[in-house]
Amino acid sequence: MLKELGWTKFVQRLRTRSDFASLDEVHHPARRLLNFYKHRGAPVKLATKPWSASRVQAALRRGAHKSCAEYLDFLREEFVDMRSKMQWVVLPASAVEHLPGLRISPPGVVPQRDRRPRWIVDYTFSDVNPETLAIAAVDSMQFGHALDRILREILLSDPAFGPVQMLKVDISDGFYRINMNIEDIPKLGVAFPTEPGQEKLVAFPLVLPMGWKNSPPIFSTATETIADLANQRLSANIQPPPHKMDEAAEKVASPAPPTQPR
């Protein structure tokens, strides 16, 4: 299908939707940038010239990190799932070695105690991260000193409203909610591990990949905008329409207050 359609139409056929809703009623300084990500995808701009064919072949021969050898079945399951969600695609190296801007980075697998392993891509080893231009909104990443900020909010909370309750929300497949610019995807190619004698394979992220330098600030641009809009509505005391789960939530009993030690 790739040979028949060409790269751009091939990706468009695989990636048929975006997780961005309409931004027409979004009044925020980041609206223009988010519209760009919605319609064009996240760009990958590098400070160096494209790789030569010999460098691409050398990266393919080197392949994946040796940690992948013990987890081939796990990686295959992961990529089948991600392919079904239109997040990644794996193709024969012979079919993509001509793609403009192609670069190949090695993946690895990190074992985790009592949890599924975690696969990663080393975009630093391949020099993709050091050579990526920082054109994302880096200031959107409000990281660091989380414990200090949480304790401050608890300390300054109004006791008239009762004990402080905290909620941690983890967005499933967070980075994978924002598409990549189609023409730039080959720059983030990954050497998918194969067994000896098998044809070389290359995996491509259709969405923001874990491990790429600009994924966190681009993702944070979306999430911090959401937080800003939510806080604006709370400050304006805007009452949202009822949610379909509200009735079920009302039936859940509130947690009992902590008992005081004697």
Sequence and secondary structure as in RCSB ss.txt:
>XXXX:A:sequence
MLKELGWTKFVQRLRTRSDFASLDEVHHPARRLLNFYKHRGAPVKLATKPWSASRVQAALRRGAHKSCAEYLDFL
REEFVDMRSKMQWVVLPASAVEHLPGLRISPPGVVPQRDRRPRWIVDYTFSDVNPETLAIAAVDSMQFGHALDRI
LREILLSDPAFGPVQMLKVDISDGFYRINMNIEDIPKLGVAFPTEPGQEKLVAFPLVLPMGWKNSPPIFSTATET
IADLANQRLSANIQPPPHKMDEAAEKVASPAPPTQPR
>XXXX:A:secstr
 HHHH HHHHHHHH    S    TT  STTHHHHHHHHHH B   BSS    HHHHHHHHHH S GGGGGGHHHH
HHHHHHHHHTTSEEEEEHHHHTTSTT  EE EEEE  TTS  EEEE TTTTTHHHHB   S GGG   S HHHHH
HHHHHTS GGG S        TTSGGGSBB GGGGGGGEEEE   TTS  EEEEESB  TT TTHHHHHHHHHHH
HHHHHHHHHHTT      TTHHHHHTS          
